Amino acid sequence: QVELVESGGGSVQPGGSLTLTCVASGFTFSSSSMNWYRQAPGKEREFVAFISRSSGTRQYADSVKGRFTISRDNAKKAVYLQMNNLKPEDTALYFCKADKPHYWGRGTQVTVSS
């Protein structure tokens, strides 16, 4: 059974940092590229970051470039999203997504507010 479990969300002040973790099970993690997406209230889900199977390729949405870093540990079957200099517009439900198989986690909430 495929499962993606996100954690690490929370409430933080503008300028703060959080690290999200997504732990995978039920499939060959090292064979799948991974992604982070987010969905703010009243908005569509949007792409945040991508990492290839061997971490050789990483891509980011323009809105998070220079502030967010995606990484993975294939031995731990985990993908991470380090988020620095958080802004109120980063407030959203953050989802982990696997590409092979195509599968979504349930999300972890990030709230940035003073």
N, C-alpha and C positions, 0 to 999 in steps of 0.2 A: 504494500500500500504506500503510494507516494505521499509524502508529507513535507511541508515547509513551515517552519515555526519561527516567526519573527519575535524579537525582543529588543529592549534597550530604549524604547520610546519614553517620553515623559514631558514634563514642562520645564522650560528653560527661558531665561531672559535673553533679549536681543544681544548678540555678540557672544553668546555661550556656545558650548559644544555638546554633542551627543555622539555616541557610537551605536549604530544598529547592528544586530546580529541576526542572521537567518541560518538555521540548522536544518539540513536536509536528511531525508531518509526514504528508503523504498525504491531508489534508483541509483544508477552509477553516476555519482556526483561529478567525478572528474571528466565525464564524457559530455557534460552539458555546460554551455555558456549560461551565465546568470545575469539577472537584471534587478534593479530597484526602480519602482514606479511610485507615484504618490497621487493622492486624490484629496483635494481640498473641498470643503463644504460647498455644494452648488456648482462644482466644476467637474470637468471630465478627468479621468485618470490620465496622468502624463508621465512620460519617460523621464527618469532621473539619471541612471547610470547603467553601463554594460561592462561586463568583463568576460573575456574569452576563457576557454577551458584551461589554458596554461598560464593565464594572466598576461599574455603577451600583448593583448589589445584591450584598451580601456577607452570608453567613450562617455561623455557627459552632456547633459543638457546645458545650453548656454547659461541658463539662470543659476547653475551651481558650479560652473567651472571655476577652479581656483579656491573653492571653499570646501567641496566634498571630495572624498577619496574612496573609491571602491577597491576592495581587496578580497582575496579568498584563501582558504586553507583546505586543500583537497584531502589531506589526511584527517582533518576534523569534520569534513563535509559541511563547511560553513562559508558563508559570504558575509562581508562586513560593509558598512557604510559609515565612514568617519565624516562627521558634519561639523564644520567650524564656522565661526562668525555667522551664526544663525540669525535669520531675519524673520519678522512676523509673517512675511509671505511664504516662508517655508512650512508654516503650520499646515498639516495634512495627515492623512492616514497613509503610512508608508508600507508598500507591499514588496515582497520578494517574488521573483518570477524565474522559473526554470524554462529553458528552451527545448530540452530534450530529456524527458517529455515536457510538453507544454503544460505548465502547472503553476498555480498561484498560491501563495500563502494567504493568511487571513488578515494580516496587517498589524502594525503597531502605531499608536498615535503619537505624533510629535506636535507640541504646542509651544509656540514662541511668543511670549508676551511679557510686558513689563508690569 
